[in-house]
Amino acid sequence: MDSSVWNIILEYINVVFFLFTMVLFTMFTIMGFLSTRNSIHYRNKNSFNDLSKVMASPLAPSITIIAPAFNEGMTIVDNIRSLLSLRYVNYEVMVVNDGSKDDTLQKMIEAYDLEKIEREIDPDWKSKRIRGIYKSKQRSFSKLTVIDKENGGKSDALNAGMALSENKYVGCIDVDCLLLPDALLHIVKSFFQRSKKRVIAVGGVIRVANSCLIDGGKLEEIRLPKNWLARFQLLEYTRSFILGRMAWGSIDSLLIISGAFGFFDREIAMAVGGYDTNTVGEDMEMIFKMRRYMHDRRSPYTIEYIPDALCWTEVPEDLKILVNQRDRWARGNLETLNTHKDMFFNSKYGRLGLLSYPYWFFYEWLAPLLEFFGFFTVILFWYLGILNWDFFLAITASVYMYSIMFSFYAILWEVYSYNEYTKTKDILILMLCAIIEPFTFHPIVVWAAIRGNGKKLFKVKSGWGSQVRKGFAKAT
């Protein structure tokens, strides 16, 4: 090929990469601004609230916390104890034993003195066969209900709990999550703080509990994870929740609520058919369905986001488990985007179609693919002797420095706003993670996304997978 043609092609590629980079820089800068403004507004608005009034009010709505459990024998007793200690009157803890193969059910029966009860079950509701429903003989555990069913996956377990619940709101959480005592008070306040819009869902920040001290289901001491994989995930979660989702929440454009901590208006959740059991991205799919349901009926609604640290969970410390988790996230992301592809730049859905969906398409789905194949393109261009080194080094250095700056801002804003990690050493370790993340943790995440997309595109059968729990550290 003529050298002049090559030069034109290379210049075109350089322009495309430059524009793509500038768009990302602009987008994340705006995201930082929106999240900061929303965080300040949230703190000012809630600084004088007395949450105890919510708990004492006779009008406080009923809530069911649904927690699917599969092979959680190591931590199930402490996790339930934590859920039963929440500061709220009218709530139920419903643990759905999804066909566990270990001693999960037996430990619950022994620890909480459970007995099987008779209860009518809707035969038409979609979920695997329910083998038994258990309640405690002791009055102190009257809020606890245990559902034992055949294995059908997390979505199926949540659907079973949703169908058996009789309360106005349902909370769908991971059973290993640790909710702080005031969590339900914040949730209820969020559902009722709007007068003109119906709040159909409430989500919040997920915090990393690895290496923290837990005693009797209560968070005794917050500690930085000792495992480096967990530290990188802590940094990632800080960026994602404190800045990313806070920003999307400020313009009412959230398209995902974490499956570890999501509360829903049960009427709307049931109206859309509950969770989709044919996807591994059930949490994102649920929000898409509920938003579309309200949009199609032109009903004023919103989804609230709580930045307070109400939910703590254990993240993977094993590389294989981490890759499997991110593989699953990538497949779920692609499944949901494909199912709702008619929203892409569709003005009918407002900001969701014009902003949120394109963001998820270009950044959450397309960006890892561009990174992966871009790496091999750089090698090919270097081999052919046509790589523009000045431009390559300049754009790489710019992206690297901006990513560090964004991570540093997330860390420092977290310290200023919530100050969960008070030791200077912990902050410096997180900053070190931000500096080395692009060369260590980030390539792992990109590879997991590539693997997940590859499985989906080439129709390689792969399920939800499981995470082996180490259990929380005990206070002594």
C-alpha positions as CSV (number, residue, x, y, z in Angstrom):
1,M,0.0,0.0,0.0
2,D,1.2,3.5,-0.8
3,S,2.8,5.3,2.1
4,S,0.5,8.4,1.7
5,V,-2.5,6.1,2.1
6,W,-1.0,4.6,5.3
7,N,-0.4,8.1,6.6
8,I,-4.0,9.1,6.0
9,I,-5.2,5.9,7.8
10,L,-2.9,6.5,10.7
11,E,-3.9,10.1,11.1
12,Y,-7.6,9.1,11.0
13,I,-6.9,6.5,13.8
14,N,-5.0,9.1,15.8
15,V,-7.9,11.5,15.6
16,V,-10.5,8.8,16.6
17,F,-8.4,7.8,19.6
18,F,-7.8,11.5,20.6
19,L,-11.6,12.3,20.4
20,F,-12.5,9.2,22.3
21,T,-10.0,10.0,25.0
22,M,-11.3,13.6,25.3
23,V,-14.9,12.4,25.5
24,L,-13.9,10.1,28.4
25,F,-12.0,12.8,30.2
26,T,-15.0,15.2,29.8
27,M,-17.5,12.6,30.9
28,F,-15.6,11.6,34.0
29,T,-14.9,15.2,35.0
30,I,-18.6,16.0,34.8
31,M,-19.3,12.8,36.7
32,G,-16.9,13.9,39.5
33,F,-18.6,17.3,39.6
34,L,-22.2,15.9,39.8
35,S,-21.3,13.3,42.4
36,T,-19.6,15.9,44.6
37,R,-22.5,18.3,44.3
38,N,-25.0,15.5,45.1
39,S,-23.0,14.3,48.0
40,I,-22.9,17.8,49.6
41,H,-26.6,18.2,49.0
42,Y,-27.4,14.8,50.5
43,R,-25.3,15.6,53.7
44,N,-26.9,19.0,54.1
45,K,-30.4,17.6,53.6
46,N,-30.0,14.8,56.1
47,S,-27.9,16.5,58.7
48,F,-30.9,17.3,60.9
49,N,-33.1,14.3,60.4
50,D,-34.1,12.2,63.3
51,L,-34.4,8.6,62.0
52,S,-35.8,7.3,65.3
53,K,-39.1,9.0,64.3
54,V,-39.3,6.7,61.3
55,M,-39.0,3.6,63.5
56,A,-41.5,4.8,66.1
57,S,-44.1,5.9,63.5
58,P,-47.3,3.7,63.4
59,L,-47.3,4.5,59.6
60,A,-43.9,2.9,59.0
61,P,-44.3,0.5,56.1
62,S,-43.6,-3.2,56.2
63,I,-40.4,-4.6,54.6
64,T,-39.2,-8.1,53.7
65,I,-35.5,-8.7,53.4
66,I,-35.0,-11.6,51.0
67,A,-31.5,-13.2,51.3
68,P,-30.8,-16.2,49.0
69,A,-28.4,-18.7,50.5
70,F,-26.4,-21.4,48.7
71,N,-23.7,-23.3,50.6
72,E,-23.3,-20.5,53.1
73,G,-22.9,-22.8,56.2
74,M,-19.7,-21.1,57.3
75,T,-21.3,-17.6,57.9
76,I,-25.1,-18.1,57.8
77,V,-25.8,-18.0,61.5
78,D,-23.9,-14.7,62.1
79,N,-25.3,-13.2,59.0
80,I,-28.9,-13.9,60.1
81,R,-28.1,-12.6,63.6
82,S,-27.0,-9.3,61.9
83,L,-30.2,-9.0,59.9
84,L,-32.3,-9.7,63.0
85,S,-30.6,-6.8,64.9
86,L,-31.7,-4.0,62.6
87,R,-33.4,-1.0,64.2
88,Y,-36.9,-1.3,62.7
89,V,-40.2,-2.7,63.9
90,N,-42.2,-3.9,61.0
91,Y,-39.8,-6.1,59.0
92,E,-39.3,-9.7,58.1
93,V,-36.1,-11.6,57.3
94,M,-36.7,-14.2,54.7
95,V,-33.7,-16.5,54.0
96,V,-34.2,-18.7,50.9
97,N,-32.1,-21.8,51.1
98,D,-31.6,-22.5,47.3
99,G,-30.9,-26.2,47.4
100,S,-27.6,-25.9,49.4
101,K,-25.5,-29.0,49.4
102,D,-23.7,-28.3,52.7
103,D,-25.1,-27.8,56.2
104,T,-26.7,-24.4,55.7
105,L,-30.3,-25.5,56.4
106,Q,-29.3,-27.6,59.4
107,K,-27.3,-24.8,61.0
108,M,-30.2,-22.5,60.7
109,I,-32.6,-25.0,62.2
110,E,-30.4,-25.7,65.1
111,A,-29.3,-22.1,65.8
112,Y,-32.8,-20.6,65.5
113,D,-35.0,-23.5,66.7
114,L,-36.9,-23.7,63.5
115,E,-39.9,-25.9,62.7
116,K,-41.7,-26.5,59.5
117,I,-45.1,-24.7,59.0
118,E,-47.9,-25.0,56.6
119,R,-48.5,-22.0,54.2
120,E,-50.3,-21.6,51.0
121,I,-48.1,-21.2,47.9
122,D,-49.1,-19.8,44.5
123,P,-48.6,-22.7,42.1
124,D,-48.5,-20.4,39.1
125,W,-45.6,-18.2,40.3
126,K,-42.3,-19.0,38.5
127,S,-39.8,-20.6,40.8
128,K,-38.4,-24.1,41.6
129,R,-40.4,-26.3,43.9
130,I,-40.5,-25.2,47.5
131,R,-39.7,-28.1,49.9
132,G,-40.6,-26.4,53.1
133,I,-41.2,-23.2,55.0
134,Y,-39.8,-22.8,58.5
135,K,-40.5,-20.4,61.5
136,S,-38.8,-20.3,64.9
137,K,-40.4,-21.7,68.0
138,Q,-38.9,-18.8,69.9
139,R,-40.6,-15.4,70.1
140,S,-37.3,-13.6,69.9
141,F,-36.7,-14.9,66.4
142,S,-40.3,-14.3,65.2
143,K,-39.1,-12.0,62.4
144,L,-37.2,-14.9,60.7
145,T,-38.7,-17.0,57.9
146,V,-36.7,-19.7,56.2
147,I,-37.7,-21.0,52.7
148,D,-36.2,-24.3,51.6
149,K,-36.4,-25.0,47.9
150,E,-34.8,-26.8,45.0
151,N,-31.8,-25.2,43.4
152,G,-32.7,-22.7,40.7
153,G,-30.2,-19.9,41.1
154,K,-30.2,-16.5,42.8
155,S,-32.9,-15.0,40.6
156,D,-35.2,-18.0,41.2
157,A,-34.6,-17.8,44.9
158,L,-35.4,-14.0,45.0
159,N,-38.6,-14.7,43.0
160,A,-39.7,-17.3,45.5
161,G,-39.2,-14.9,48.4
162,M,-40.9,-12.1,46.5
163,A,-44.0,-14.2,45.9
164,L,-44.2,-15.4,49.5
165,S,-43.7,-11.9,50.9
166,E,-46.8,-10.0,52.0
167,N,-45.1,-6.7,52.7
168,K,-45.1,-3.4,50.8
169,Y,-41.4,-3.3,50.1
170,V,-38.9,-6.1,49.5
171,G,-35.1,-5.9,49.9
172,C,-33.0,-8.2,47.9
173,I,-29.6,-8.7,49.4
174,D,-26.7,-11.2,49.4
175,V,-26.9,-13.3,52.6
176,D,-23.3,-12.7,53.4
177,C,-23.9,-8.9,53.5
178,L,-23.7,-7.1,56.8
179,L,-26.3,-4.3,57.1
180,L,-25.7,-1.6,59.7
181,P,-28.5,-1.3,62.4
182,D,-30.0,1.9,60.9
183,A,-30.1,0.6,57.3
184,L,-33.8,0.1,57.1
185,L,-34.5,3.5,58.6
186,H,-32.5,5.1,55.8
187,I,-34.3,2.9,53.2
188,V,-37.8,3.8,54.5
189,K,-36.9,7.5,54.6
190,S,-35.7,7.3,50.9
191,F,-39.0,5.7,49.8
192,F,-41.1,8.5,51.4
193,Q,-39.0,11.6,50.9
194,R,-40.5,12.3,47.4
195,S,-44.0,13.8,47.1
196,K,-44.5,14.1,43.3
197,K,-42.7,10.9,42.2
198,R,-43.2,7.3,43.2
199,V,-39.9,5.8,44.5
200,I,-39.8,2.3,42.9
201,A,-36.4,1.3,44.1
202,V,-33.6,2.3,46.5
203,G,-29.9,1.3,46.2
204,G,-26.8,2.2,48.0
205,V,-23.1,2.0,48.5
206,I,-21.4,-1.5,48.9
207,R,-18.4,-1.5,51.3
208,V,-15.7,-4.1,51.5
209,A,-15.8,-6.0,54.7
210,N,-12.6,-8.2,54.2
211,S,-10.4,-8.0,57.3
212,C,-12.9,-6.0,59.2
213,L,-13.7,-7.3,62.7
214,I,-17.3,-8.7,63.1
215,D,-18.7,-9.9,66.4
216,G,-22.1,-11.4,66.7
217,G,-23.2,-10.0,63.3
218,K,-22.1,-6.5,64.2
219,L,-19.3,-4.4,62.6
220,E,-16.9,-3.7,65.5
221,E,-13.9,-2.3,63.6
222,I,-13.3,-1.1,60.0
223,R,-10.0,-2.3,58.7
224,L,-8.3,-2.1,55.3
225,P,-8.2,-5.5,53.6
226,K,-4.9,-7.4,54.0
227,N,-5.3,-9.1,50.6
228,W,-4.1,-7.0,47.6
229,L,-7.0,-8.2,45.3
230,A,-9.5,-7.0,47.9
231,R,-7.6,-3.7,48.2
232,F,-7.9,-3.1,44.5
233,Q,-11.6,-3.9,44.6
234,L,-12.0,-1.5,47.5
235,L,-10.5,1.2,45.3
236,E,-12.7,0.2,42.4
237,Y,-15.9,0.2,44.6
238,T,-15.0,3.6,46.0
239,R,-14.7,5.1,42.5
240,S,-17.8,3.3,41.2
241,F,-20.2,4.0,44.1
242,I,-19.0,7.3,45.6
243,L,-18.4,9.0,42.3
244,G,-20.0,7.0,39.5
245,R,-23.4,5.9,40.8
246,M,-23.7,9.0,42.9
247,A,-23.4,11.1,39.7
248,W,-26.0,9.0,37.8
249,G,-28.3,9.1,40.7
250,S,-28.1,12.9,40.8
251,I,-29.7,13.1,37.3
252,D,-32.1,10.2,38.0
253,S,-30.4,8.0,35.4
254,L,-29.3,4.9,37.4
255,L,-29.5,1.7,35.3
256,I,-28.3,-0.7,38.0
257,I,-28.7,-1.3,41.7
258,S,-26.2,-3.7,43.2
259,G,-27.7,-7.2,43.8
260,A,-26.1,-7.1,47.2
261,F,-28.2,-4.2,48.4
262,G,-31.4,-3.3,46.5
263,F,-34.9,-2.5,47.8
264,F,-38.0,-2.4,45.6
265,D,-41.6,-1.4,45.6
266,R,-43.0,-5.0,45.6
267,E,-46.1,-4.0,43.5
268,I,-44.0,-2.8,40.6
269,A,-41.4,-5.6,41.0
270,M,-44.2,-8.2,40.8
271,A,-45.9,-6.3,37.9
272,V,-42.8,-6.8,35.7
273,G,-42.6,-10.5,36.5
274,G,-39.8,-10.4,39.2
275,Y,-36.3,-11.3,38.3
276,D,-35.4,-12.8,34.9
277,T,-34.0,-16.3,35.5
278,N,-32.5,-16.5,32.0
279,T,-29.8,-13.9,32.7
280,V,-26.8,-13.8,35.0
281,G,-27.2,-10.0,35.3
282,E,-30.5,-10.1,37.1
283,D,-29.9,-6.9,39.1
284,M,-29.4,-4.7,36.1
285,E,-32.2,-6.4,34.1
286,M,-34.6,-5.8,37.0
287,I,-34.0,-2.0,36.9
288,F,-34.3,-1.9,33.1
289,K,-37.7,-3.6,33.3
290,M,-39.0,-1.5,36.1
291,R,-37.9,1.8,34.5
292,R,-39.4,0.7,31.1
293,Y,-42.7,-0.3,32.9
294,M,-43.0,3.2,34.4
295,H,-41.9,5.0,31.3
296,D,-44.4,3.1,29.1
297,R,-47.2,4.1,31.4
298,R,-46.0,7.7,31.7
299,S,-46.0,7.4,35.5
300,P,-43.8,9.9,37.4
301,Y,-41.2,7.8,39.3
302,T,-37.6,7.8,40.5
303,I,-34.9,5.6,41.9
304,E,-33.2,6.8,45.0
305,Y,-29.5,6.2,45.8
306,I,-28.1,6.3,49.4
307,P,-24.4,7.1,49.7
308,D,-24.2,6.2,53.4
309,A,-22.2,3.1,54.3
310,L,-25.0,0.8,55.1
311,C,-24.0,-2.5,53.6
312,W,-20.7,-4.4,53.9
313,T,-19.8,-7.5,52.0
314,E,-17.0,-9.9,51.4
315,V,-15.2,-9.6,48.0
316,P,-13.2,-12.3,46.3
317,E,-9.6,-12.7,47.4
318,D,-8.9,-15.6,45.0
319,L,-7.9,-14.7,41.4
320,K,-9.9,-17.4,39.8
321,I,-13.1,-16.5,41.7
322,L,-12.6,-12.8,40.9
323,V,-12.2,-13.6,37.1
324,N,-15.4,-15.8,37.2
325,Q,-17.3,-13.0,38.9
326,R,-16.3,-10.3,36.4
327,D,-16.8,-12.8,33.6
328,R,-20.4,-13.2,34.8
329,W,-20.9,-9.4,35.1
330,A,-19.7,-9.0,31.5
331,R,-22.2,-11.6,30.3
332,G,-25.0,-10.1,32.3
333,N,-24.2,-6.7,30.9
334,L,-24.3,-7.9,27.3
335,E,-27.5,-9.8,27.8
336,T,-29.3,-6.8,29.3
337,L,-28.0,-4.4,26.6
338,N,-29.1,-6.8,23.9
339,T,-32.5,-7.3,25.4
340,H,-33.2,-3.6,25.6
341,K,-31.3,-2.5,22.5
342,D,-34.3,-0.5,21.3
343,M,-33.5,2.1,24.0
344,F,-30.2,3.0,22.3
345,F,-30.4,6.8,21.6
346,N,-34.2,6.5,21.8
347,S,-35.6,9.9,23.0
348,K,-38.8,8.2,24.2
349,Y,-36.8,7.1,27.3
350,G,-35.3,10.6,27.9
351,R,-32.0,10.6,29.7
352,L,-32.0,6.8,30.0
353,G,-32.0,6.4,26.2
354,L,-29.8,9.3,25.3
355,L,-27.3,9.2,28.2
356,S,-27.4,6.1,30.4
357,Y,-27.8,3.4,27.8
358,P,-25.0,4.9,25.5
359,Y,-22.7,5.1,28.5
360,W,-23.2,1.5,29.3
361,F,-22.8,0.5,25.7
362,F,-19.6,2.5,24.9
363,Y,-17.9,2.5,28.3
364,E,-19.0,-0.6,30.2
365,W,-19.2,-2.9,27.2
366,L,-17.2,-1.5,24.3
367,A,-14.2,0.0,26.2
368,P,-12.7,-3.3,27.4
369,L,-12.9,-4.6,23.9
370,L,-11.2,-1.6,22.5
371,E,-8.5,-1.8,25.1
372,F,-7.9,-5.5,24.5
373,F,-7.7,-5.3,20.7
374,G,-6.0,-1.9,20.8
375,F,-3.1,-3.6,22.7
376,F,-2.5,-6.0,19.8
377,T,-3.0,-3.2,17.3
378,V,-0.1,-1.2,18.9
379,I,2.1,-4.3,18.7
380,L,1.2,-4.8,15.0
381,F,1.9,-1.1,14.2
382,W,5.2,-1.3,16.0
383,Y,6.1,-4.5,14.1
384,L,5.2,-2.8,10.8
385,G,7.2,0.3,11.7
386,I,4.3,2.7,11.4
387,L,3.6,3.4,15.1
388,N,3.6,7.1,15.9
389,W,5.6,7.0,19.1
390,D,5.1,10.6,20.0
391,F,1.3,10.4,19.9
392,F,1.2,7.0,21.5
393,L,3.3,8.0,24.5
394,A,1.5,11.3,24.9
395,I,-2.0,9.7,24.8
396,T,-0.9,6.8,27.1
397,A,0.7,9.2,29.7
398,S,-2.4,11.4,29.6
399,V,-4.8,8.5,30.2
400,Y,-2.6,7.1,33.0
401,M,-2.2,10.4,34.8
402,Y,-6.0,11.2,34.5
403,S,-6.9,7.7,35.9
404,I,-4.6,8.3,38.9
405,M,-6.0,11.7,39.4
406,F,-9.6,10.4,39.3
407,S,-8.8,7.6,41.8
408,F,-7.0,10.0,44.1
409,Y,-10.0,12.3,44.1
410,A,-12.3,9.3,44.9
411,I,-10.1,8.3,47.8
412,L,-9.8,11.9,49.2
413,W,-13.5,12.6,48.7
414,E,-14.3,9.4,50.6
415,V,-12.0,10.5,53.4
416,Y,-13.6,14.0,53.5
417,S,-17.2,12.7,53.3
418,Y,-17.3,9.5,55.4
419,N,-13.7,8.9,56.7
420,E,-14.2,5.1,57.1
421,Y,-10.4,4.6,56.9
422,T,-8.8,6.9,59.4
423,K,-5.2,5.7,59.3
424,T,-2.8,7.7,57.1
425,K,-1.1,4.4,56.2
426,D,-4.4,3.0,54.8
427,I,-4.9,6.1,52.6
428,L,-1.3,5.8,51.3
429,I,-1.8,2.1,50.5
430,L,-5.0,3.0,48.5
431,M,-3.1,5.6,46.7
432,L,-0.4,3.1,45.9
433,C,-3.1,0.8,44.5
434,A,-4.3,3.6,42.3
435,I,-0.8,4.1,40.9
436,I,-0.2,0.4,40.1
437,E,-3.7,-0.6,39.3
438,P,-3.5,0.1,35.5
439,F,-0.6,-2.4,35.2
440,T,-1.9,-5.1,37.7
441,F,-5.6,-5.2,38.5
442,H,-7.0,-3.5,35.5
443,P,-5.7,-6.0,32.9
444,I,-7.3,-8.8,34.9
445,V,-10.7,-7.0,34.8
446,V,-10.3,-6.4,31.0
447,W,-9.4,-10.1,30.4
448,A,-12.4,-11.2,32.4
449,A,-14.7,-8.9,30.4
450,I,-13.2,-10.3,27.1
451,R,-13.8,-13.9,28.3
452,G,-17.3,-13.1,29.4
453,N,-18.2,-11.5,26.1
454,G,-16.5,-14.3,24.2
455,K,-18.6,-16.9,26.0
456,K,-21.8,-15.0,25.3
457,L,-21.0,-14.3,21.6
458,F,-19.9,-17.8,20.9
459,K,-22.7,-19.3,23.0
460,V,-20.4,-21.1,25.4
461,K,-22.6,-22.5,28.2
462,S,-21.7,-20.9,31.6
463,G,-23.8,-20.4,34.7
464,W,-23.9,-18.0,37.6
465,G,-21.0,-19.6,39.4
466,S,-20.4,-19.4,43.1
467,Q,-18.1,-17.7,45.5
468,V,-16.2,-19.5,48.3
469,R,-16.6,-17.5,51.5
470,K,-13.7,-17.2,54.0
471,G,-16.0,-15.7,56.6
472,F,-15.6,-12.4,58.5
473,A,-12.8,-11.9,61.0
474,K,-14.0,-12.3,64.6
475,A,-13.4,-9.7,67.2
476,T,-11.6,-11.0,70.3
